[in-house]
Amino acid sequence: MAEQATETKRATGMAGLFDLRLIIALLFGIYGVVLTVVGLFDTTAADLAKTGGININLWTGLSMLAVTAFFVIWTVARPLRVPAEAEAADDATGAGGH
């Protein structure tokens, strides 16, 4: 019984590792950091003139970081669950990764 609980926990952990929400959060986070840094340190007066005085890189980067935080909080608050039927099917076919 304890072995089955360990297998269930490992399957849930592996499913969570490849959760699409985390991949999206990682991509938004990388681009958000890049845009925020560019907005803070590499914005010229000519760039501001093109956007009507708005530091678009900074605001877009901060918005992307906010979306990243949303996806991470969502993933932590509602983690993936591996259905019991899928585990039973894997055990029956021998595809459980043993």
C-alpha atoms as an extended CHARMM CRD file, in Angstrom:
* protein
*
        98  EXT
         1         1  MET       CA              0.0000000000        0.0000000000        0.0000000000  PROA      1               0.0000000000
         2         2  ALA       CA              2.8410000000        2.3940000000        0.8480000000  PROA      2               0.0000000000
         3         3  GLU       CA              4.5220000000        1.5070000000       -2.4450000000  PROA      3               0.0000000000
         4         4  GLN       CA              1.3600000000        2.4560000000       -4.3460000000  PROA      4               0.0000000000
         5         5  ALA       CA              1.2110000000        5.8120000000       -2.5420000000  PROA      5               0.0000000000
         6         6  THR       CA              4.8490000000        6.4460000000       -3.4570000000  PROA      6               0.0000000000
         7         7  GLU       CA              4.1350000000        5.5990000000       -7.1110000000  PROA      7               0.0000000000
         8         8  THR       CA              1.1220000000        7.9130000000       -7.1290000000  PROA      8               0.0000000000
         9         9  LYS       CA              3.1610000000       10.7310000000       -5.6340000000  PROA      9               0.0000000000
        10        10  ARG       CA              5.9500000000       10.2070000000       -8.1760000000  PROA      10              0.0000000000
        11        11  ALA       CA              3.4740000000       10.1320000000      -11.0960000000  PROA      11              0.0000000000
        12        12  THR       CA              1.8540000000       13.3350000000       -9.8630000000  PROA      12              0.0000000000
        13        13  GLY       CA              5.2770000000       14.9470000000       -9.4870000000  PROA      13              0.0000000000
        14        14  MET       CA              6.3010000000       13.9860000000      -13.0150000000  PROA      14              0.0000000000
        15        15  ALA       CA              2.9910000000       15.2550000000      -14.4080000000  PROA      15              0.0000000000
        16        16  GLY       CA              3.4790000000       18.5220000000      -12.5390000000  PROA      16              0.0000000000
        17        17  LEU       CA              7.0010000000       18.8680000000      -13.8890000000  PROA      17              0.0000000000
        18        18  PHE       CA              5.6760000000       18.9960000000      -17.4420000000  PROA      18              0.0000000000
        19        19  ASP       CA              2.6490000000       21.1370000000      -16.6290000000  PROA      19              0.0000000000
        20        20  LEU       CA              2.0360000000       23.4950000000      -19.5510000000  PROA      20              0.0000000000
        21        21  ARG       CA              1.3390000000       26.3510000000      -17.1350000000  PROA      21              0.0000000000
        22        22  LEU       CA              4.9260000000       26.2050000000      -15.8560000000  PROA      22              0.0000000000
        23        23  ILE       CA              6.3590000000       26.2040000000      -19.3700000000  PROA      23              0.0000000000
        24        24  ILE       CA              4.2620000000       29.2560000000      -20.2510000000  PROA      24              0.0000000000
        25        25  ALA       CA              5.3080000000       30.9450000000      -16.9960000000  PROA      25              0.0000000000
        26        26  LEU       CA              8.9780000000       30.2670000000      -17.7700000000  PROA      26              0.0000000000
        27        27  LEU       CA              8.7000000000       31.8030000000      -21.2430000000  PROA      27              0.0000000000
        28        28  PHE       CA              6.7830000000       34.8490000000      -20.0100000000  PROA      28              0.0000000000
        29        29  GLY       CA              9.2760000000       35.2320000000      -17.1610000000  PROA      29              0.0000000000
        30        30  ILE       CA             12.3340000000       35.1840000000      -19.4310000000  PROA      30              0.0000000000
        31        31  TYR       CA             10.8580000000       37.6870000000      -21.8670000000  PROA      31              0.0000000000
        32        32  GLY       CA              9.5090000000       39.7980000000      -19.0050000000  PROA      32              0.0000000000
        33        33  VAL       CA             12.9270000000       40.0660000000      -17.3590000000  PROA      33              0.0000000000
        34        34  VAL       CA             14.5860000000       40.9530000000      -20.6690000000  PROA      34              0.0000000000
        35        35  LEU       CA             12.0340000000       43.6570000000      -21.4710000000  PROA      35              0.0000000000
        36        36  THR       CA             12.1440000000       45.0710000000      -17.9460000000  PROA      36              0.0000000000
        37        37  VAL       CA             15.9380000000       45.3270000000      -18.0290000000  PROA      37              0.0000000000
        38        38  VAL       CA             15.8450000000       46.9340000000      -21.4910000000  PROA      38              0.0000000000
        39        39  GLY       CA             13.1440000000       49.3270000000      -20.3000000000  PROA      39              0.0000000000
        40        40  LEU       CA             15.1550000000       50.3350000000      -17.2400000000  PROA      40              0.0000000000
        41        41  PHE       CA             18.6460000000       50.6100000000      -18.7060000000  PROA      41              0.0000000000
        42        42  ASP       CA             18.4730000000       50.9340000000      -22.4860000000  PROA      42              0.0000000000
        43        43  THR       CA             15.6520000000       53.3510000000      -23.2370000000  PROA      43              0.0000000000
        44        44  THR       CA             16.5800000000       56.5120000000      -25.0800000000  PROA      44              0.0000000000
        45        45  ALA       CA             14.6870000000       59.7250000000      -25.6670000000  PROA      45              0.0000000000
        46        46  ALA       CA             14.1690000000       58.6310000000      -29.2820000000  PROA      46              0.0000000000
        47        47  ASP       CA             12.5360000000       55.4060000000      -28.0760000000  PROA      47              0.0000000000
        48        48  LEU       CA             10.2200000000       57.3570000000      -25.7940000000  PROA      48              0.0000000000
        49        49  ALA       CA              9.3370000000       59.7470000000      -28.6370000000  PROA      49              0.0000000000
        50        50  LYS       CA              8.2570000000       56.7800000000      -30.7940000000  PROA      50              0.0000000000
        51        51  THR       CA              5.7920000000       55.6170000000      -28.1510000000  PROA      51              0.0000000000
        52        52  GLY       CA              4.4050000000       58.9580000000      -27.0850000000  PROA      52              0.0000000000
        53        53  GLY       CA              6.4780000000       59.1970000000      -23.9070000000  PROA      53              0.0000000000
        54        54  ILE       CA              5.5530000000       55.7550000000      -22.5850000000  PROA      54              0.0000000000
        55        55  ASN       CA              8.3620000000       53.3740000000      -21.6790000000  PROA      55              0.0000000000
        56        56  ILE       CA              6.6740000000       50.4860000000      -23.4860000000  PROA      56              0.0000000000
        57        57  ASN       CA              9.4620000000       47.9690000000      -22.8220000000  PROA      57              0.0000000000
        58        58  LEU       CA              9.2820000000       48.5740000000      -19.0820000000  PROA      58              0.0000000000
        59        59  TRP       CA              5.4890000000       48.3520000000      -18.8690000000  PROA      59              0.0000000000
        60        60  THR       CA              5.2950000000       45.3090000000      -21.1260000000  PROA      60              0.0000000000
        61        61  GLY       CA              8.0520000000       43.5850000000      -19.1390000000  PROA      61              0.0000000000
        62        62  LEU       CA              6.3230000000       44.2850000000      -15.8330000000  PROA      62              0.0000000000
        63        63  SER       CA              3.0240000000       43.0550000000      -17.2590000000  PROA      63              0.0000000000
        64        64  MET       CA              4.6810000000       39.8440000000      -18.4310000000  PROA      64              0.0000000000
        65        65  LEU       CA              6.1840000000       39.3240000000      -14.9690000000  PROA      65              0.0000000000
        66        66  ALA       CA              2.7060000000       39.7580000000      -13.4850000000  PROA      66              0.0000000000
        67        67  VAL       CA              1.3740000000       37.0900000000      -15.8770000000  PROA      67              0.0000000000
        68        68  THR       CA              4.2740000000       34.8540000000      -14.8190000000  PROA      68              0.0000000000
        69        69  ALA       CA              3.3140000000       35.2870000000      -11.1680000000  PROA      69              0.0000000000
        70        70  PHE       CA             -0.3090000000       34.4600000000      -12.0170000000  PROA      70              0.0000000000
        71        71  PHE       CA              0.6380000000       31.2160000000      -13.7730000000  PROA      71              0.0000000000
        72        72  VAL       CA              2.9680000000       30.1290000000      -10.9540000000  PROA      72              0.0000000000
        73        73  ILE       CA              0.3470000000       30.8770000000       -8.2850000000  PROA      73              0.0000000000
        74        74  TRP       CA             -2.2690000000       29.0290000000      -10.3350000000  PROA      74              0.0000000000
        75        75  THR       CA              0.0060000000       26.0000000000      -10.6940000000  PROA      75              0.0000000000
        76        76  VAL       CA              0.7670000000       25.9000000000       -6.9770000000  PROA      76              0.0000000000
        77        77  ALA       CA             -2.8420000000       26.4790000000       -5.9450000000  PROA      77              0.0000000000
        78        78  ARG       CA             -4.3020000000       23.8600000000       -8.3200000000  PROA      78              0.0000000000
        79        79  PRO       CA             -1.6430000000       21.2280000000       -9.1050000000  PROA      79              0.0000000000
        80        80  LEU       CA             -2.2200000000       18.5180000000      -11.6720000000  PROA      80              0.0000000000
        81        81  ARG       CA             -3.7950000000       15.3260000000      -10.3930000000  PROA      81              0.0000000000
        82        82  VAL       CA             -3.1600000000       11.9910000000      -12.0550000000  PROA      82              0.0000000000
        83        83  PRO       CA             -6.5050000000       10.1880000000      -12.3640000000  PROA      83              0.0000000000
        84        84  ALA       CA             -6.6880000000        6.7990000000      -10.6340000000  PROA      84              0.0000000000
        85        85  GLU       CA             -8.0090000000        5.2140000000      -13.8590000000  PROA      85              0.0000000000
        86        86  ALA       CA             -4.8480000000        6.2330000000      -15.7420000000  PROA      86              0.0000000000
        87        87  GLU       CA             -2.6450000000        4.7440000000      -13.0270000000  PROA      87              0.0000000000
        88        88  ALA       CA             -4.6290000000        1.4860000000      -13.0440000000  PROA      88              0.0000000000
        89        89  ALA       CA             -4.3550000000        1.2950000000      -16.8360000000  PROA      89              0.0000000000
        90        90  ASP       CA             -0.5830000000        1.8640000000      -16.6710000000  PROA      90              0.0000000000
        91        91  ASP       CA             -0.2290000000       -0.8670000000      -14.0640000000  PROA      91              0.0000000000
        92        92  ALA       CA             -2.3090000000       -3.3030000000      -16.1270000000  PROA      92              0.0000000000
        93        93  THR       CA             -0.3090000000       -2.7230000000      -19.3290000000  PROA      93              0.0000000000
        94        94  GLY       CA              3.0600000000       -2.5560000000      -17.6030000000  PROA      94              0.0000000000
        95        95  ALA       CA              3.6410000000        1.0190000000      -18.8140000000  PROA      95              0.0000000000
        96        96  GLY       CA              4.1440000000        2.3250000000      -15.3160000000  PROA      96              0.0000000000
        97        97  GLY       CA              7.8270000000        3.0030000000      -15.9290000000  PROA      97              0.0000000000
        98        98  HSD       CA              9.2110000000        0.2860000000      -13.6500000000  PROA      98              0.0000000000
